[in-house]
Amino acid sequence: MVNFSALVYLLSAVLFILALRGLSSPETSRSGNRWGMVGMALAIVTTVVYAWWSNATVGLMDLLWVLAALMMGAVIGLTTAKKIAMTAMPQLVAAFHSLVGLAAVLVAAAAYTQPAAFGLLDAKGEIFIASRIEMGLGIAIGAVTFSGSIIAFAKLQGLMSGAPVVFPGQHKLNALVGLLIIGLIAAFCVNASPGTLLLLTLLAFAIGFLLIIPIGGADMPVIVSMLNSYSGWAAAGIGFTLHNNALIVTGALVGSSGAILSYIMCKGMNRSFINVLLGGFGGDSAAGAASGAADDRPVKQGSAEDAAFIMKNAGSVIIVPGYGMAVAQAQHAVKEMADALKAEGVKVSYAIHPVAGRMPGHMNVLLAEANVPYDEVFELEDINSEFQSTDVAFVIGANDVTNPAAKTDPKSPIFGMPVLEVEKARTVLFVKRGMAAGYAGVQNELFYRDNTMMLFGDAKKVAEQIVRAL
């Protein structure tokens, strides 16, 4: 049975790798999801059967408790997945990350209180040093993941401001708490004291809050990705405690892939990867507030009929989707508009910023849902040079990622972040509900450019009106 379970865990690991490979592209994402589901089902069933077969103390009632817990989780997951709107997917991911972190803390606590049940005692009846290290790291990473994900959820859900929360001496406090956590892990390895473990847990929860509150809204997609990495390492820690190879491999895959994705995104945004890890990623809140202040400058306002006339007579149109499209669920109307334009002989393409929306790949998923051809969708580095020769840039709710201030205003919280250079198009049509600043709290200079026409209203309704006018 031991060899059989090891083979099934190996197969599960291969399926998880295939899942990651499939999820790297919208074209193969569905098959990637299926591989991951099959791999997880195999791992769960094998773990339950092996535990029941190998441990004589595990009775039928114990098995029923486990199955009941699995059913509860399955029902909650299925119900949530069916009801959740695509716009709420980022905060759902953050919430799930928090549960993984909390699971790591609870498993480590259970292992500490009942070490014999986990096979963690040496000949002297003391917890192995290696197990103490695993517990300390598992609790630290898990608690940071839990509290950090709670803050990310609150910001994404609008329960707290998306602006950075900063205060004097913040980095020094973070450094001090971080050093204390390292010291407490070392102390726990020596004395295995419950007081040490409790203090370690409380400080780890605290540093999770402190690391994420200074992160601004524009940088939240990177944080979601990094928390995904943290949750993976927390899961790997649980695997070591439970002696479960499948959990170790799965956690390592999630942790490493999340870290790599975060690094790629930081590079694409001209941000420091180290700052993400240390919680120094947010911009200056005062600058952000000033940049997002109300502006009395006039803007050029147009109608759906004006936009239809301009685009119908254009040679090329680049559509730039953002979170506003997700909120209005306008992807299908935008696809219909693009089809109508192509029927008139207009070249249509889509430009995707790496952090458009609230999590990595948010816009790609929405466009794939609307059956937008993959060969019409381009990433920032592939299409930015095309704007200067484009007749119309149709921006639909993409605020911060099109803001020229990222290139021209050193005081802006988003300064240095590569943006889509839509201002270089001959005409910019900007669909937005009003003149409010973007999620990063920064006013968009693009609104006041001579070549920009604002189309105020719900994105879906505006797109549908343009389709009718076409």
Disulfide bonds with the S-S distance in Angstrom:
none
